[in-house]
Amino acid sequence: MATPLTASAFARVLRDEGVQVREHANWQTHNRNHKGAWGPVNGVMLHHTAGRDSLALCRDGTATLPGPLCTGLVAKDGTVHLVGYGRTNHAGSGSAATYSAVRAERALPSPPGPDTVDGNTHFYGFEIENLGNGQDPYPSPQLTTVERLCAALCRVHGWTAASVIGHKEWTRRKIDPSFSMSGMRRRVDARLGTRPAPTPHPSYAEFPGAAFFVPGRRSALITAVGRRLVAEGCGRYRIGPGPEWTEADVASYAVWQRKLGYTGAAADGIPGRASWDELRVPRA
């Protein structure tokens, strides 16, 4: 059980896992939160679209099922198109027994039980472009992206691959996605196992988490960050850097992120794990 990531942090952890992300207009605030709770989140739910050219449908929905219908659409080429964030109309009601199993990260019941739990509250939802008829292949780049995005969210929330489920495992009403979920979970587990949490270098400060960097936060660590940014030619300070996290720090860190190749919302000036490790901030 976890608090949902902020939209910017969500996009950042996907990119840190190597996912190619495309952000669509106002995706960060496009949601159904006015219809019910978003969070706590307990896992990732996967779907297939049962159609082609599904981007507009996933974003806008239909007259009877308003969009967004997912957080992201995984295209055939492996790009994740972000169309909404928050509560989305992807899961619907599902099995309380499945929900309990996901929360405990144990084996799922088969078949699922009666539909009694609102899954839109508790799962990140991803649609995967596929006809779902058994004849439409899932290209390797597409499946690799599914593996990566699931691992990214499991990693940041401290989940195992047992927190990744298919819509068909949530409710008896659905058959998606049309690939092996046990196989996908094995792939996610393998990816999680290949990137253990890094051991902090004895000379460098451990990453305190993105939530540490809020306006007004005062710390000797913030001064150390600013000095490293200046040393890298990324400082945008008129005075300082100093111990308080300010807009000048955000602007300077954004320059550093762009220097590393981040663009758009990924260069938002808030430290993430990957960019932090590259900066090598000395222990304060």
N, C-alpha and C positions, 0 to 999 in steps of 0.2 A: 504494500500500500504506500503510495507516494503522492506528494503534491505535484501537479503537472508542471513541466518546465515552462518558463516564459517562451513566447514565440521565437524571440531572437536566440535564446539559448538552445531551443529545439533545432533550429536550422544550423546552428554552429556545431552541435554534437554530430549531426548527420555528416556535415562536411569533414569534420575531424576524423570520421570513420572512412572517408574516401568516397562518399556518396555525391554524385553530380546532382545539384539542386537547381531548379528554376522556380523563382518566386513570381506569382501572379498577383495582380493588383489587389490591394487590401486583404490579402490572405490572412494576415496576422489578426485581424478583427472580424473576419467573416465566419460566423458560427451560429449556433442555435442556443446559446447560453440563456436566452430569455425564456426558453421552454423547460429548463431544468438544470440540475447541477452538472458541473464539469469537474470531476475529481471527487475523492482521491482516485488516482489511476492505478491499475493493477497489472496491466499488460498491453500487448500489441495484438490486434486482430487483423487478419489478412482476408482479402476478398478477390474475386475476379469480376471483371466488368460485364461479362456475357455480351460484349459488343465491341465495335471498333470506334476509333475517333471519339473517345469518351470524355475528353477534357471538359467541354462545355456542360455535359450532363453532370459530371462529378462536382463542378463548381455550382451550377444553378439548380440542379434537381429537376423535379417535375411539379405540375400543379398539385398533385396529391402527396408528393414527398419532396419538400423544399430542400434546396442545397444549403450548405455543402454536404455532399454524400460521403466525404472522407477528408482526412487531413491532406493526403497526397496521393497522386496517381502515378504508378510506376509504368513508364512507357516501355515499348519493346527494346529501345536502345539503352535502357537502364537509367534514363533521366527520371528523377522524381519531381513532378510538378506539384508545388504546394498551392492548394486552392482554398484552404480553410484552416482555422486553428481554434480549438476549444471543443465544445460539444458539437458533434456532427451526426447526421442521420445515416450512420453506417451499420450499426449493430442491431438495434431494436431490442426486443425482449429476448431473454435466453434463460438457460438453465441455472438454477441456484446451485445445483451440485457441481456444475462446471465452474461457476464463479468461486465456490469454496476451494475447489481443487487448484485453480490458478493462484488464489491468494496463498495457499499452502505450498505451492510449487510441487505438486504431486501428480500422479497419473490421472488423466481425464476420464470421466465416466463415458461409457459407450453402450447405447446411444445417449445423447444428452437428455436431461429430464425436462419437465414442463417449463414453459416460458414464464418466468416470474421476476426476473431481474433486468433492470434497465442497463443494457450494455453501453449505450451512448455515453453514460456517465463515467464509465470505468476503463475504457480502452482507447488507445490511439488506433485510428483506423486507416488502412491503406488499401486502395483498389489497384489491381494489377491488370493491365490491358491484355485481355484474352477472351476468346469466344466461349471458353469453358465447355466445349463439345468433345474434347478428347482428340480432336484433329488439328487444333491450333497450337503450335509449339510455343514453349516459353524459351526464348533465346538465352544463352549463357549470360550475357551482360544484364539481362533483366533479373534472372534468379540471383546473380551475385549481388545486385543492388538490394533485393529483398533481404538477403542474408546480412548485408552490411547495415541496413537501417534497423533491422531487428536487434542486431548486436549492439548498435550504438545506443539504443534506448535501454536495453537490458544493462549495459555497462554503466550508464550514468545513474540509473536507479538502483543498481545493485541486485538486479534480477538474474535468474538463470534462464536458459532457453525454454523452461517449462512455462514461462509467462507469455510465450508466443503461441497463439491459437488461430485456427481457421474459423470462419463463419459457420462451416458445417459441424464444427465441434461445439458451437455455442447454442445452436437450435436445430431441431429436426426439420425445420422449414427450408433449410438451405443446403446446397451441395458444393459451395465454393470455399476455398479455391480448388481447382481441379488438378492439384499436384499433391504429393505426399507431405502431410504436415510433419510426420515423424522424421522424414528425410530432411525437411527444412530445419527442424529443431536440432538435428545432428549437425548440420552445417553451422548453425548459430553457435552451438556449444563449442565446436571446433574453433571458430573465430574468436570467441571469448577466451578460449584457452591459449591462443597464440599471442594475446596482448595482455599479459597480467599488469596490474597496476604498477607503474614505474616506482622503483626505489629511489627516493630523493638523493641527489648527489650531496655529499657532506658539505660542499662549499656553497651550494645554492639553496635558496629558500623553497620550501615546498609550496605548491599551488594551494592557496587558501579557498578556492572556489569562486565562481563568478559573483555569488551573492555578497562576497566581502566588499566588492567595489561599488559602493553606493555613495551618492553625494554627501559630503560632510564627514565621511569616515576618516579618522586620524590614526596614523600608525607610522612607525619608523620604516615599515616595509614599503609604504607608499612612497616615501622619499627615495628608497633604494630603487624602486621601479622607475621613478622619474629620472634618476641619474643614469640608469642603464639606457633609457630611451634617448637621453641627450647624447650619450656616448655612441649610440647607433645612428646619430644624425636625424632622429625623429622627434626631438623635443620641440614643442610649440608653446613654450612658456615665456611670458613677459617678465614674470618674477618667479623664482623658484628653480627647480621643483621643491615642494615642501611636504609636510607630513599629512596634509589634507587632500582627499580625493576630490578633484574639481573638474570643470569642463576642459581646462587646459590638459589635464591628465588624459581625459577621454580622447581629445583631439590628437594628442601625441601617440597614444596607444593605437589609434586608428591608422596613423601613418605607418606604424610598425606592422600592423596587420596587412596593410596594402603592400608593404615591402616584401612580405612573405608570400604574396600572391592572392590574398583574400580580396574579394570584391563585394559590392552591394552591402546587404545586411550583415554579411559575415565580417565586414570591417566596421563594426559598430563602436569600437573603442573600449569594449569590455573584455578583459582577459579571458581566454579559454585555455584549456589544458595544453593544446599543441603549441599555440603561440607563446604561452608562458615558458614552456620547456626550452623553446628556442632562444628566449630573451636571456636566460641564465642570470636571474636576479640573485645577487649575493645575500647570504643570510644577514638579517638586520641585527 
